[in-house]
């Protein structure tokens, strides 16, 4: 078994190693869920990158966790308080059943480098995200995986997949779209 470690994303250099020059996926820089649609479209890639850098290096909770395979950063999972992800809150597919509920953290996306694929990195990232959320006082963690019933390419799995969440103990709490269940894990 290769050495695999997951830690809060507090090193901008390590985030850059995972994301590469294009921000992991088409210059998104993991801002898709954190800003409204019009704002996201108006932002230049550099603005999105700078905003993520500010979250990584700034005060408060890290905006995600990083996976390290034998010391090299190979994966990212965005996790944070649900209310910080404005698209989730506004989306008819992922909006909260109880908008007043507090203490819920959301896992919004995963990215694993080619070197990390096939090594169990995504499952480790999810476990690390849950542990980090619990350390930060979360009462529950939600995920919004893809459940299409067909084989998907890696680029289509940035939300995660149903069995990944089921294997980690998450339970489906709703499905407003045939392909996007809301999965939840309560924390003690």
NUMI-109035 format. One record per residue: residue number from 1; residue in one letter; chain; x, y, z of N, C-alpha, C in turn. Coordinates in nm, 3 decimals, m for minus. Example, Ala and Ser with C-alpha at 12.3 -4.5 7.8 and 13.67 -1.06 7.14 Angstrom:
BEGIN
VEXDREN   i aa ch     nc1     nc2     nc3    cac1    cac2    cac3     cc1     cc2     cc3
VEXDREN   1  A  A   1.319  m0.569   0.780   1.230  m0.450   0.780   1.320  m0.330   0.780
VEXDREN   2  S  A   1.285  m0.225   0.708   1.367  m0.106   0.714   1.290   0.003   0.787
//
This chain:
BEGIN
VEXDREN   i aa ch     nc1     nc2     nc3    cac1    cac2    cac3     cc1     cc2     cc3
VEXDREN   1  X  A   0.085  m0.118   0.000   0.000   0.000   0.000   0.089   0.124   0.000
VEXDREN   2  X  A   0.063   0.213  m0.091   0.141   0.337  m0.098   0.095   0.433   0.010
VEXDREN   3  X  A   0.184   0.520   0.054   0.156   0.617   0.159   0.061   0.725   0.106
VEXDREN   4  X  A  m0.059   0.733   0.163  m0.161   0.829   0.121  m0.206   0.907   0.244
VEXDREN   5  X  A  m0.198   1.039   0.236  m0.231   1.127   0.348  m0.323   1.237   0.298
VEXDREN   6  X  A  m0.421   1.278   0.379  m0.511   1.387   0.344  m0.502   1.493   0.452
VEXDREN   7  X  A  m0.484   1.619   0.408  m0.469   1.732   0.501  m0.550   1.851   0.451
VEXDREN   8  X  A  m0.584   1.944   0.542  m0.650   2.066   0.499  m0.564   2.140   0.396
VEXDREN   9  X  A  m0.629   2.202   0.300  m0.559   2.273   0.192  m0.516   2.411   0.242
VEXDREN  10  X  A  m0.398   2.416   0.301  m0.344   2.543   0.351  m0.216   2.583   0.280
VEXDREN  11  X  A  m0.171   2.505   0.183  m0.051   2.537   0.105  m0.092   2.571  m0.037
VEXDREN  12  X  A  m0.076   2.698  m0.073  m0.110   2.741  m0.209  m0.021   2.670  m0.312
VEXDREN  13  X  A   0.105   2.649  m0.280   0.196   2.580  m0.373   0.145   2.439  m0.402
VEXDREN  14  X  A   0.093   2.371  m0.300   0.042   2.235  m0.320  m0.088   2.236  m0.400
VEXDREN  15  X  A  m0.174   2.335  m0.376  m0.297   2.347  m0.457  m0.258   2.368  m0.603
VEXDREN  16  X  A  m0.161   2.454  m0.629  m0.116   2.477  m0.767  m0.060   2.351  m0.830
VEXDREN  17  X  A   0.010   2.269  m0.751   0.064   2.143  m0.803  m0.050   2.053  m0.851
VEXDREN  18  X  A  m0.157   2.047  m0.775  m0.271   1.963  m0.812  m0.348   2.026  m0.928
VEXDREN  19  X  A  m0.379   2.153  m0.919  m0.465   2.220  m1.018  m0.396   2.246  m1.151
VEXDREN  20  X  A  m0.265   2.265  m1.150  m0.195   2.298  m1.273  m0.231   2.437  m1.322
VEXDREN  21  X  A  m0.184   2.474  m1.439  m0.205   2.610  m1.487  m0.349   2.643  m1.527
VEXDREN  22  X  A  m0.433   2.543  m1.547  m0.571   2.567  m1.591  m0.674   2.556  m1.478
VEXDREN  23  X  A  m0.630   2.556  m1.355  m0.725   2.556  m1.244  m0.804   2.428  m1.230
VEXDREN  24  X  A  m0.743   2.316  m1.256  m0.801   2.181  m1.248  m0.895   2.154  m1.364
VEXDREN  25  X  A  m0.990   2.239  m1.388  m1.088   2.211  m1.494  m1.130   2.342  m1.561
VEXDREN  26  X  A  m1.077   2.367  m1.676  m1.119   2.482  m1.759  m1.118   2.615  m1.683
VEXDREN  27  X  A  m1.014   2.638  m1.605  m0.998   2.763  m1.531  m1.108   2.790  m1.429
VEXDREN  28  X  A  m1.168   2.687  m1.376  m1.273   2.702  m1.275  m1.216   2.749  m1.141
VEXDREN  29  X  A  m1.102   2.693  m1.103  m1.037   2.723  m0.976  m1.133   2.702  m0.859
VEXDREN  30  X  A  m1.223   2.606  m0.874  m1.316   2.566  m0.769  m1.402   2.682  m0.719
VEXDREN  31  X  A  m1.440   2.769  m0.809  m1.527   2.883  m0.774  m1.670   2.862  m0.823
VEXDREN  32  X  A  m1.696   2.759  m0.902  m1.827   2.736  m0.962  m1.939   2.738  m0.858
VEXDREN  33  X  A  m1.920   2.669  m0.747  m2.024   2.662  m0.645  m2.020   2.778  m0.547
VEXDREN  34  X  A  m1.910   2.851  m0.543  m1.893   2.957  m0.444  m1.948   3.093  m0.489
VEXDREN  35  X  A  m1.975   3.111  m0.617  m2.028   3.239  m0.666  m2.148   3.214  m0.757
VEXDREN  36  X  A  m2.233   3.313  m0.768  m2.351   3.303  m0.854  m2.309   3.296  m1.000
VEXDREN  37  X  A  m2.398   3.245  m1.084  m2.367   3.223  m1.225  m2.317   3.346  m1.298
VEXDREN  38  X  A  m2.387   3.457  m1.286  m2.346   3.579  m1.356  m2.210   3.626  m1.307
VEXDREN  39  X  A  m2.188   3.616  m1.178  m2.059   3.658  m1.123  m1.947   3.567  m1.173
VEXDREN  40  X  A  m1.972   3.436  m1.178  m1.871   3.342  m1.226  m1.835   3.373  m1.371
VEXDREN  41  X  A  m1.937   3.395  m1.455  m1.911   3.423  m1.596  m1.836   3.555  m1.615
VEXDREN  42  X  A  m1.859   3.651  m1.527  m1.793   3.781  m1.538  m1.648   3.779  m1.489
VEXDREN  43  X  A  m1.614   3.679  m1.410  m1.479   3.672  m1.353  m1.380   3.617  m1.455
VEXDREN  44  X  A  m1.266   3.680  m1.464  m1.155   3.626  m1.544  m1.096   3.508  m1.467
VEXDREN  45  X  A  m1.027   3.420  m1.539  m0.965   3.304  m1.474  m0.871   3.348  m1.363
VEXDREN  46  X  A  m0.797   3.454  m1.385  m0.705   3.504  m1.283  m0.776   3.549  m1.157
VEXDREN  47  X  A  m0.894   3.605  m1.172  m0.973   3.646  m1.055  m1.017   3.524  m0.974
VEXDREN  48  X  A  m1.059   3.420  m1.046  m1.100   3.298  m0.976  m0.981   3.236  m0.902
VEXDREN  49  X  A  m0.867   3.233  m0.970  m0.745   3.181  m0.908  m0.709   3.262  m0.783
VEXDREN  50  X  A  m0.712   3.395  m0.795  m0.679   3.481  m0.682  m0.777   3.462  m0.566
VEXDREN  51  X  A  m0.902   3.442  m0.599  m1.002   3.422  m0.493  m0.976   3.291  m0.418
VEXDREN  52  X  A  m0.946   3.184  m0.493  m0.913   3.058  m0.426  m0.786   3.073  m0.343
VEXDREN  53  X  A  m0.687   3.140  m0.396  m0.564   3.162  m0.320  m0.593   3.235  m0.189
VEXDREN  54  X  A  m0.681   3.334  m0.194  m0.718   3.406  m0.073  m0.786   3.316   0.028
VEXDREN  55  X  A  m0.866   3.222  m0.019  m0.931   3.128   0.073  m0.830   3.030   0.134
VEXDREN  56  X  A  m0.736   2.985   0.052  m0.635   2.890   0.100  m0.542   2.956   0.201
VEXDREN  57  X  A  m0.499   3.078   0.171  m0.400   3.145   0.256  m0.462   3.234   0.363
VEXDREN  58  X  A  m0.590   3.258   0.355  m0.656   3.351   0.445  m0.690   3.290   0.580
VEXDREN  59  X  A  m0.752   3.373   0.664  m0.795   3.322   0.794  m0.918   3.233   0.778
VEXDREN  60  X  A  m0.947   3.159   0.880  m1.065   3.073   0.877  m1.033   2.935   0.825
VEXDREN  61  X  A  m1.139   2.859   0.805  m1.125   2.720   0.761  m1.070   2.713   0.619
VEXDREN  62  X  A  m0.992   2.610   0.592  m0.943   2.585   0.457  m1.063   2.553   0.367
VEXDREN  63  X  A  m1.057   2.589   0.239  m1.169   2.564   0.148  m1.176   2.421   0.095
VEXDREN  64  X  A  m1.087   2.337   0.142  m1.087   2.199   0.096  m0.974   2.121   0.160
VEXDREN  65  X  A  m0.958   1.999   0.112  m0.849   1.913   0.159  m0.769   1.866   0.038
VEXDREN  66  X  A  m0.644   1.835   0.064  m0.554   1.784  m0.039  m0.508   1.643  m0.002
VEXDREN  67  X  A  m0.494   1.558  m0.103  m0.439   1.424  m0.083  m0.294   1.424  m0.130
VEXDREN  68  X  A  m0.212   1.357  m0.052  m0.069   1.344  m0.082  m0.037   1.196  m0.096
VEXDREN  69  X  A   0.019   1.159  m0.209   0.061   1.023  m0.234   0.213   1.020  m0.227
VEXDREN  70  X  A   0.265   0.951  m0.125   0.409   0.947  m0.099   0.467   1.088  m0.094
VEXDREN  71  X  A   0.393   1.180  m0.032   0.439   1.317  m0.012   0.409   1.415  m0.122
VEXDREN  72  X  A   0.362   1.366  m0.236   0.332   1.454  m0.350   0.183   1.483  m0.355
VEXDREN  73  X  A   0.143   1.611  m0.368   0.000   1.643  m0.376  m0.059   1.590  m0.507
VEXDREN  74  X  A  m0.168   1.509  m0.494  m0.228   1.447  m0.613  m0.380   1.463  m0.620
VEXDREN  75  X  A  m0.442   1.523  m0.519  m0.588   1.533  m0.523  m0.641   1.646  m0.438
VEXDREN  76  X  A  m0.761   1.690  m0.475  m0.831   1.801  m0.409  m0.976   1.763  m0.388
VEXDREN  77  X  A  m1.031   1.804  m0.275  m1.174   1.793  m0.250  m1.219   1.923  m0.185
VEXDREN  78  X  A  m1.313   1.991  m0.247  m1.369   2.114  m0.191  m1.470   2.076  m0.085
VEXDREN  79  X  A  m1.455   2.136   0.033  m1.549   2.112   0.143  m1.557   2.239   0.227
VEXDREN  80  X  A  m1.677   2.271   0.268  m1.695   2.389   0.352  m1.840   2.404   0.392
VEXDREN  81  X  A  m1.869   2.500   0.478  m2.007   2.524   0.518  m2.097   2.543   0.396
VEXDREN  82  X  A  m2.211   2.478   0.399  m2.304   2.480   0.285  m2.336   2.623   0.241
VEXDREN  83  X  A  m2.356   2.713   0.337  m2.395   2.849   0.301  m2.287   2.926   0.225
VEXDREN  84  X  A  m2.163   2.878   0.227  m2.057   2.942   0.149  m2.063   2.904   0.001
VEXDREN  85  X  A  m2.147   2.809  m0.034  m2.161   2.762  m0.172  m2.295   2.810  m0.226
VEXDREN  86  X  A  m2.297   2.933  m0.275  m2.424   2.999  m0.311  m2.501   2.924  m0.419
VEXDREN  87  X  A  m2.432   2.858  m0.510  m2.504   2.782  m0.613  m2.581   2.664  m0.556
VEXDREN  88  X  A  m2.526   2.602  m0.454  m2.598   2.490  m0.389  m2.726   2.540  m0.326
VEXDREN  89  X  A  m2.716   2.651  m0.259  m2.831   2.705  m0.186  m2.941   2.749  m0.281
VEXDREN  90  X  A  m2.904   2.797  m0.400  m3.001   2.849  m0.497  m3.051   2.743  m0.595
VEXDREN  91  X  A  m2.979   2.635  m0.609  m3.012   2.535  m0.710  m3.139   2.458  m0.676
VEXDREN  92  X  A  m3.228   2.438  m0.773  m3.346   2.356  m0.746  m3.310   2.209  m0.720
VEXDREN  93  X  A  m3.191   2.166  m0.763  m3.149   2.027  m0.746  m3.083   2.005  m0.609
VEXDREN  94  X  A  m3.007   2.103  m0.560  m2.928   2.083  m0.437  m2.968   2.174  m0.321
VEXDREN  95  X  A  m3.069   2.258  m0.339  m3.104   2.351  m0.231  m3.142   2.273  m0.105
VEXDREN  96  X  A  m3.115   2.333   0.012  m3.144   2.265   0.138  m3.293   2.242   0.159
VEXDREN  97  X  A  m3.325   2.128   0.216  m3.465   2.101   0.253  m3.507   2.197   0.363
VEXDREN  98  X  A  m3.415   2.230   0.453  m3.439   2.327   0.560  m3.333   2.436   0.551
VEXDREN  99  X  A  m3.365   2.550   0.487  m3.265   2.656   0.468  m3.214   2.717   0.599
VEXDREN 100  X  A  m3.285   2.699   0.708  m3.243   2.756   0.837  m3.148   2.665   0.914
VEXDREN 101  X  A  m3.135   2.541   0.868  m3.048   2.446   0.937  m2.903   2.492   0.929
VEXDREN 102  X  A  m2.832   2.486   1.040  m2.692   2.526   1.044  m2.604   2.405   1.071
VEXDREN 103  X  A  m2.475   2.423   1.050  m2.380   2.317   1.080  m2.366   2.211   0.974
VEXDREN 104  X  A  m2.421   2.236   0.854  m2.408   2.141   0.744  m2.294   2.187   0.653
VEXDREN 105  X  A  m2.202   2.097   0.626  m2.093   2.124   0.534  m2.119   2.048   0.405
VEXDREN 106  X  A  m2.068   2.101   0.295  m2.090   2.041   0.163  m1.958   2.002   0.097
VEXDREN 107  X  A  m1.959   1.885   0.037  m1.850   1.840  m0.051  m1.900   1.867  m0.192
VEXDREN 108  X  A  m1.834   1.960  m0.261  m1.884   2.002  m0.392  m1.807   1.945  m0.509
VEXDREN 109  X  A  m1.678   1.923  m0.494  m1.606   1.868  m0.610  m1.476   1.802  m0.570
VEXDREN 110  X  A  m1.434   1.716  m0.660  m1.309   1.642  m0.646  m1.226   1.665  m0.771
VEXDREN 111  X  A  m1.095   1.662  m0.753  m1.005   1.661  m0.868  m0.884   1.578  m0.828
VEXDREN 112  X  A  m0.852   1.479  m0.911  m0.737   1.393  m0.887  m0.649   1.397  m1.011
VEXDREN 113  X  A  m0.520   1.420  m0.990  m0.426   1.424  m1.102  m0.413   1.285  m1.163
VEXDREN 114  X  A  m0.359   1.278  m1.282  m0.340   1.147  m1.346  m0.255   1.055  m1.260
VEXDREN 115  X  A  m0.154   1.111  m1.195  m0.065   1.030  m1.111  m0.139   0.970  m0.992
VEXDREN 116  X  A  m0.249   1.032  m0.949  m0.323   0.983  m0.834  m0.437   0.890  m0.867
VEXDREN 117  X  A  m0.477   0.883  m0.993  m0.594   0.803  m1.030  m0.566   0.654  m1.014
VEXDREN 118  X  A  m0.670   0.582  m0.972  m0.657   0.438  m0.954  m0.584   0.400  m0.826
VEXDREN 119  X  A  m0.566   0.495  m0.734  m0.491   0.471  m0.611  m0.579   0.484  m0.486
VEXDREN 120  X  A  m0.710   0.500  m0.502  m0.798   0.518  m0.387  m0.799   0.660  m0.334
VEXDREN 121  X  A  m0.750   0.754  m0.413  m0.737   0.893  m0.368  m0.874   0.958  m0.343
VEXDREN 122  X  A  m0.971   0.935  m0.431  m1.100   1.002  m0.414  m1.169   0.957  m0.285
VEXDREN 123  X  A  m1.166   0.829  m0.255  m1.224   0.780  m0.130  m1.151   0.839  m0.010
VEXDREN 124  X  A  m1.020   0.848  m0.019  m0.942   0.908   0.090  m0.975   1.056   0.106
VEXDREN 125  X  A  m0.994   1.125  m0.006  m1.032   1.266   0.000  m1.167   1.285   0.069
VEXDREN 126  X  A  m1.264   1.200   0.035  m1.395   1.211   0.097  m1.385   1.186   0.248
VEXDREN 127  X  A  m1.312   1.083   0.287  m1.294   1.055   0.430  m1.223   1.171   0.499
VEXDREN 128  X  A  m1.123   1.227   0.434  m1.051   1.341   0.491  m1.139   1.465   0.501
VEXDREN 129  X  A  m1.226   1.486   0.402  m1.318   1.600   0.405  m1.416   1.587   0.520
VEXDREN 130  X  A  m1.467   1.466   0.542  m1.560   1.442   0.653  m1.489   1.466   0.786
VEXDREN 131  X  A  m1.368   1.414   0.801  m1.292   1.435   0.925  m1.265   1.582   0.949
VEXDREN 132  X  A  m1.226   1.653   0.845  m1.198   1.796   0.859  m1.324   1.873   0.898
VEXDREN 133  X  A  m1.436   1.842   0.833  m1.563   1.909   0.867  m1.598   1.883   1.013
VEXDREN 134  X  A  m1.581   1.760   1.059  m1.611   1.727   1.198  m1.521   1.807   1.293
VEXDREN 135  X  A  m1.392   1.816   1.260  m1.298   1.894   1.343  m1.339   2.041   1.351
VEXDREN 136  X  A  m1.403   2.090   1.245  m1.445   2.230   1.239  m1.583   2.253   1.301
VEXDREN 137  X  A  m1.644   2.147   1.353  m1.772   2.160   1.422  m1.896   2.130   1.340
VEXDREN 138  X  A  m1.879   2.074   1.220  m1.996   2.040   1.138  m2.081   1.934   1.207
VEXDREN 139  X  A  m2.212   1.945   1.189  m2.306   1.845   1.243  m2.340   1.739   1.139
VEXDREN 140  X  A  m2.322   1.776   1.010  m2.351   1.684   0.900  m2.270   1.728   0.779
VEXDREN 141  X  A  m2.247   1.633   0.689  m2.180   1.661   0.562  m2.270   1.611   0.451
VEXDREN 142  X  A  m2.286   1.693   0.348  m2.366   1.655   0.231  m2.278   1.647   0.108
VEXDREN 143  X  A  m2.320   1.563   0.014  m2.257   1.552  m0.117  m2.367   1.542  m0.221
VEXDREN 144  X  A  m2.331   1.571  m0.345  m2.428   1.580  m0.454  m2.373   1.507  m0.577
VEXDREN 145  X  A  m2.352   1.375  m0.562  m2.283   1.300  m0.666  m2.366   1.281  m0.793
VEXDREN 146  X  A  m2.297   1.234  m0.894  m2.361   1.197  m1.020  m2.405   1.051  m1.010
VEXDREN 147  X  A  m2.526   1.025  m1.057  m2.578   0.888  m1.061  m2.651   0.871  m1.194
VEXDREN 148  X  A  m2.575   0.855  m1.299  m2.633   0.855  m1.434  m2.673   0.718  m1.484
VEXDREN 149  X  A  m2.622   0.613  m1.421  m2.651   0.479  m1.469  m2.568   0.440  m1.590
VEXDREN 150  X  A  m2.473   0.524  m1.627  m2.385   0.491  m1.740  m2.241   0.521  m1.700
VEXDREN 151  X  A  m2.148   0.464  m1.772  m2.007   0.487  m1.746  m1.972   0.631  m1.783
VEXDREN 152  X  A  m1.898   0.698  m1.697  m1.864   0.838  m1.720  m1.713   0.856  m1.729
VEXDREN 153  X  A  m1.671   0.959  m1.799  m1.531   0.995  m1.805  m1.492   1.066  m1.676
VEXDREN 154  X  A  m1.363   1.068  m1.646  m1.314   1.132  m1.524  m1.361   1.276  m1.514
VEXDREN 155  X  A  m1.363   1.348  m1.626  m1.402   1.489  m1.623  m1.549   1.509  m1.587
VEXDREN 156  X  A  m1.630   1.404  m1.596  m1.772   1.413  m1.561  m1.800   1.374  m1.416
VEXDREN 157  X  A  m1.697   1.335  m1.344  m1.716   1.282  m1.209  m1.668   1.378  m1.100
VEXDREN 158  X  A  m1.659   1.506  m1.131  m1.607   1.599  m1.031  m1.698   1.614  m0.910
VEXDREN 159  X  A  m1.825   1.576  m0.921  m1.916   1.577  m0.805  m1.897   1.450  m0.720
VEXDREN 160  X  A  m1.827   1.353  m0.772  m1.821   1.222  m0.711  m1.930   1.134  m0.772
VEXDREN 161  X  A  m1.939   1.011  m0.727  m2.038   0.917  m0.779  m2.110   0.854  m0.660
VEXDREN 162  X  A  m2.228   0.802  m0.686  m2.315   0.752  m0.580  m2.247   0.651  m0.489
VEXDREN 163  X  A  m2.185   0.548  m0.545  m2.126   0.443  m0.461  m2.011   0.495  m0.375
VEXDREN 164  X  A  m1.941   0.597  m0.421  m1.835   0.657  m0.341  m1.893   0.707  m0.209
VEXDREN 165  X  A  m2.005   0.778  m0.217  m2.069   0.831  m0.097  m2.136   0.720  m0.015
VEXDREN 166  X  A  m2.200   0.626  m0.081  m2.262   0.515  m0.008  m2.157   0.436   0.070
VEXDREN 167  X  A  m2.043   0.409   0.007  m1.937   0.332   0.073  m1.881   0.406   0.194
VEXDREN 168  X  A  m1.895   0.539   0.196  m1.846   0.619   0.309  m1.953   0.638   0.416
VEXDREN 169  X  A  m2.069   0.573   0.399  m2.174   0.579   0.500  m2.279   0.687   0.479
VEXDREN 170  X  A  m2.272   0.760   0.369  m2.373   0.862   0.340  m2.504   0.795   0.300
VEXDREN 171  X  A  m2.614   0.859   0.333  m2.748   0.810   0.297  m2.816   0.913   0.207
VEXDREN 172  X  A  m2.892   0.864   0.111  m2.966   0.953   0.022  m3.081   1.017   0.100
VEXDREN 173  X  A  m3.090   1.150   0.094  m3.197   1.221   0.165  m3.296   1.288   0.070
VEXDREN 174  X  A  m3.266   1.285  m0.056  m3.355   1.345  m0.154  m3.297   1.334  m0.293
VEXDREN 175  X  A  m3.385   1.352  m0.392  m3.341   1.345  m0.531  m3.439   1.429  m0.612
VEXDREN 176  X  A  m3.400   1.550  m0.642  m3.485   1.638  m0.721  m3.453   1.629  m0.869
VEXDREN 177  X  A  m3.352   1.550  m0.901  m3.312   1.524  m1.038  m3.282   1.375  m1.048
VEXDREN 178  X  A  m3.317   1.311  m1.158  m3.292   1.166  m1.169  m3.144   1.129  m1.155
VEXDREN 179  X  A  m3.054   1.222  m1.186  m2.911   1.188  m1.187  m2.832   1.253  m1.075
VEXDREN 180  X  A  m2.896   1.325  m0.982  m2.822   1.396  m0.877  m2.886   1.379  m0.740
VEXDREN 181  X  A  m2.855   1.270  m0.669  m2.907   1.253  m0.533  m2.837   1.348  m0.437
VEXDREN 182  X  A  m2.907   1.382  m0.331  m2.847   1.454  m0.218  m2.813   1.348  m0.114
VEXDREN 183  X  A  m2.685   1.339  m0.081  m2.636   1.239   0.013  m2.593   1.308   0.141
VEXDREN 184  X  A  m2.619   1.245   0.255  m2.587   1.308   0.384  m2.529   1.208   0.481
VEXDREN 185  X  A  m2.433   1.257   0.559  m2.373   1.180   0.667  m2.382   1.265   0.793
VEXDREN 186  X  A  m2.455   1.215   0.894  m2.461   1.285   1.022  m2.334   1.261   1.101
VEXDREN 187  X  A  m2.291   1.362   1.173  m2.170   1.352   1.255  m2.209   1.363   1.402
VEXDREN 188  X  A  m2.144   1.282   1.485  m2.175   1.283   1.629  m2.109   1.402   1.696
//
